[in-house]
Amino acid sequence: MKQTITSTSNPTPTFTFTAQPRVNHYEPFINAQQAAVALNLPLYYFVNTYKRAKMGVPFYCINRLVRYRLNELHKWQVALSAQLAQAGSIDPKISVCAGSEGGAHA
């Protein structure tokens, strides 16, 4: 839906607003094993509290359970790969991500 608002006192400014359709994106939480398999990373990245904090892995604590969102993990993996490639600590062709676009299943 396109809506145009024009000022009557000054006819030159015209503002166009495009309404975005509402889409409810539901992304379920996944556990450490599912995250490790989906991103092709070691399980201890997600299980070990110290390693998770050191690497900046995004996670949620639900009661005493630690859960992840795959979309956030994928963004984290891409950012980590770019950061490591820029620092020169890894070969840009062989990064934490399996491809140039992103994670193993991107």
Steps between C-alpha positions, in 0.01 A plus 500: 500500500644834398401814680602849388478794738525848356515820699233755402693802628814414304429292188862397428572240774346164425552203728433147385455220753488140393335275755685172547284191530508340843657161490526296815831320491505218750841355559518219754777474755759227444730325744880474495512174304273636228701823478830313470367279221330788314810722502757221472682624810628309806242425768713654776451846340139479615527285815799654677395821678850653492550429129151630417568829682851535356379455142187710546252232398143641520281288729190507717458360851152358550482394865815288516506407132728668247341540158596662172335653195646375174463834323698680772765228503540526125551878522750447782689240295525729197618792715756283680633368170536852359669619819750214497571542128558873547734437793698263279476212745339275240510460126204693350431208265474255790301671773265407781220515242469229240436743215543860403135579580496352846461186704493140401133510408474852365 
